[in-house]
Amino acid sequence: MTTLAALMNLRGRRALITGAAGGIGRIIGEALAELGADLVLVDRPGSDCRSTARALASAWDIEAVVLDCDLEQDGERAALIESVSSEGGGLDVLINNAAFVGTSRLEGWVTDFERQRVDTWRRALEVNLTAVFDLTKGLAPLLRKSRGGSIINVASIYGSFGPDNSLYADTPMGNPAAYAASKGGLIQLTRWLATTLAPEVRVNAISPGGVLRNQPDVFVQRYAQRTPLKRMATEDDFRGAIAYLSSDLSGYVTGHNLAVDGGWGAW
């Protein structure tokens, strides 16, 4: 008899997480380590991943290594792919989580549409979408050899829906066009990859709703009122989705975009 415990067991498998130092990235690492996966934690140079790696390795008896990579630079992406491919450790799960987001400090990013800059648009597309294509293409040979290859792309509700800009009134917050465009592209890339890499590799996306991160109270109240579950997400809300899509619990699921949004898209 197949048990749920057996389906979710990732012992002996290896997962690479980009943006591993961020809030959702850390939760992804914790969830996969708890399920027994060895980890490759990837973030920009200077990010605090090494203490996280040591803590996870100690807590869950796994191996966790850290690789620095500025995903905006194609040369660094190539070096990352070469490092992972040549070391002989294999790869079973790829989680493309790194992205420029609404709180990223970029010129011409969170501002009126007419002031949003083309060079910043290009930077966002490079990290949020092109890097995903590049890493997936480079690491696909390893994933095809896995006994349970799975790719999870972290998208956004704003890859499927337009923003309600009234939420941001009288706050320093905003919703850049390039963020929405890159996340919408990521959802469609997920579908394209799902049909292209099948049957060896499953490819799915997670679309988070807004995550509570010390936003102005007025924004939090408006967002909660707009959401059926009447609250913003926390990072903990993504543990289950990650466990499901990375493991054999979702063995017959590919090309799916799982909204973890408190019902935002239901309205």
URZISUL-V806631 format. One record per run of one state. SS is the DSSP state (helix for helix, strand for strand, loop for the rest). FROM is the first residue (numbers start at 1). TO is the last residue. If there is no record, write none. Layout:
# URZISUL-V806631
ss: {SS SS}
from: {FROM FROM}
to: {TO TO}
This chain:
# URZISUL-V806631
ss: {loop helix loop strand loop helix loop strand loop helix loop strand loop helix loop strand loop helix loop helix loop strand loop helix loop helix loop helix loop strand loop strand loop helix loop strand loop helix loop helix loop strand loop helix loop}
from: {1 4 9 14 19 23 35 38 44 50 61 64 69 74 87 93 97 113 116 118 146 149 155 157 160 165 169 177 198 201 209 211 212 217 227 233 234 235 247 248 251 257 261 264 267}
to: {3 8 13 18 22 34 37 43 49 60 63 68 73 86 92 96 112 115 117 145 148 154 156 159 164 168 176 197 200 208 210 211 216 226 232 233 234 246 247 250 256 260 263 266 267}
